[in-house]
């Protein structure tokens, strides 16, 4: 009887081991597939400028993106996010809701990493005072995993600006604050128009910030909020808030007026 029980227990442990191993291998496979897909997208649809052009003292976007070709692949693609010296180098979509791209890559295939996406409730073209952009915090450092690095003043000073390119206009996201919040925080309130409440929103973000920016938010422009999961408490998120400063380029190419 004891031998039979031991055999059953050993069988159960073997099943658990094999199941756990299978999950780990599947997860690693998903990471590789996602990395390959987005690496190929970067190679196919973008060109890095060795020396970004400077116009009137302002640098144009350091990346040229073929949005015409990209949007033939998926019309939901609305931008490209890039920060030199970091893993941020991804296309960005805006889907029909905030669930569709959570576990889908931009080609519509199931993916643990999903796709970086703009909140479905935001108006296109950064028309709202604040536009929210979501990305997963992947254990292999991909997608938005790098966001929490901005909690360190030294990292912020080395990377004070993130580029966001669109077919119509490119922007520098000039970072103003980075902090940890709950997923249910008022940080995720969208403000369509300038108002006193939005001024308070910016002041609160500045108060919470882990780094001291070169210049604080002024409340007169439009802002982007980058958000990813954090694991310091249940439903924690790490966010970066930056002001959107238009560049004289679109898709990395100079705008000819």
Secondary structure by P-SEA (a helix, b strand, c coil): caaaaaaaaaaaaaaaaaaaaaaaaaaaaaaaaaaaaaaaaaaccbbbbccccccccccccccccaaaaaaaacccccbbbbbcccccbbbbbbcccccccccccccccccccccccccccccccccccbbbbbbbbcccccccccccccccaaaaaaccbbbbbcccbbbbcccccccccccccccccccccccaaaaaaaaaaaaaccccccccccccbbbbbbbbbbccccbbbbbbbbbbbbccccccccccc
